[in-house]
Amino acid sequence: MTDSRSPIARARGLGAAREGTRHWLHQRLTGLANLVLVFWFASSVAALAGADYTTVVWWIRDPVVSVLLLLLLASGFYHLSLGLRVVIEDYVSGEGLKLLLIYAVAALSLLLALLGGLAVLKIALGG
Amino acid sequence: MAEVERPLSPHLGIWRWGLSMALSIAHRASGIANALTMLIIVWGLVAVAGGPDYFRLFRGYMTSALGRLVLFGLTFTLMLHLCTGVRHLIMDTGRALEPQVNRRLGRLVVIAAVVLTFGFWVAAYHMAGLI
């Protein structure tokens, strides 16, 4: 088959949507990160079951825990918005509604990640 | 233009349900359910940041009968999505695509998700001193 792409297009390798494999790759990289982070989080929550307020606060104040929670929020919400985007693209047929929903999911994900992140920082840095 | 009845390729209604079909849609459905889990995690963090009273209110909701039922379901969807996600990562490398190997991996993934879900809840109840 002849390749009708220009040499620069072939070198960039971004395809017709000009995104290349970024979405696909990021979905998998954040998925791998989530695999580790979710196992850590789930075992921590199981260990904290029945704990009182002070214990939970001191747990979050551990710098390692604060950082891992921030990573879980970042990687989790990014993975979630990438995944929901594909679901919306597959099942919503109207172009306008499709764009609106994708934008809404991305905006809400960012908002919630920031909200959770700020809560972690407030607990970790609070006096 | 006259409507021509063109033959359609076989679609959902014509196939007998198989494990790989069920896992494919379960991976999607559980991913959507996990969005709710992320929402609850943020709610929990905001509750802790909000002080002891807000935290007790949040814990009250989560440890109620309905709360535990929902959290049990969400634990399963989380573990299932993790396991089917690993299955997809394996399949991305071109492995486990032969029907028999694929079915064996699929069964393994479901068993792993069930074991991890019950493992989480037994550990949590044990740590809370309830069992």
Contacts between the chains, C-beta under 8 A, distances in Angstrom:
chain1	res1	chain2	res2	distance
A	28	B	89	6.6
A	28	B	92	7.0
A	31	B	85	5.2
A	31	B	89	7.1
A	32	B	89	7.3
A	34	B	82	7.7
A	34	B	85	8.0
A	35	B	82	6.0
A	35	B	85	7.0
A	35	B	86	6.9
A	38	B	78	6.6
A	38	B	82	6.1
A	39	B	82	7.8
A	41	B	41	7.9
A	42	B	75	7.7
A	42	B	78	7.3
A	42	B	120	5.7
A	43	B	123	7.5
A	45	B	124	7.2
A	46	B	120	5.4
A	46	B	123	4.1
A	46	B	124	4.3
A	46	B	127	6.2
A	47	B	123	7.4
A	47	B	127	5.5
A	48	B	127	7.4
A	49	B	123	7.8
A	49	B	124	3.9
A	49	B	125	7.1
A	49	B	127	4.6
A	49	B	128	4.2
A	50	B	127	6.3
A	50	B	128	3.2
A	50	B	129	6.2
A	50	B	130	7.6
A	53	B	48	7.5
A	53	B	52	4.5
A	53	B	55	4.9
A	53	B	56	7.2
A	56	B	48	5.7
A	56	B	55	7.0
A	57	B	48	6.3
A	60	B	45	7.8
A	60	B	48	6.5
A	69	B	45	7.3
A	72	B	41	7.7
A	73	B	38	8.0
A	73	B	41	7.7
A	73	B	42	7.4
A	76	B	38	5.3
A	76	B	41	7.8
A	77	B	38	6.3
A	80	B	31	7.7
A	80	B	34	7.1
A	80	B	35	5.2
A	80	B	38	6.0
A	83	B	31	4.9
A	84	B	31	7.8
A	84	B	32	7.0
A	84	B	35	6.6
A	87	B	28	6.2
A	87	B	31	7.7
A	87	B	32	6.7
A	112	B	38	7.0
A	112	B	39	6.7
A	112	B	42	5.0
A	113	B	42	7.9
A	115	B	42	5.7
A	115	B	46	6.4
A	116	B	41	6.7
A	116	B	42	3.9
A	116	B	45	4.9
A	116	B	46	7.3
A	118	B	49	7.9
A	119	B	42	7.4
A	119	B	45	4.0
A	119	B	46	4.7
A	119	B	48	7.0
A	119	B	49	4.0
A	120	B	45	5.9
A	120	B	49	7.8
A	122	B	49	4.5
A	123	B	45	7.5
A	123	B	48	5.7
A	123	B	49	5.2
A	126	B	49	7.8
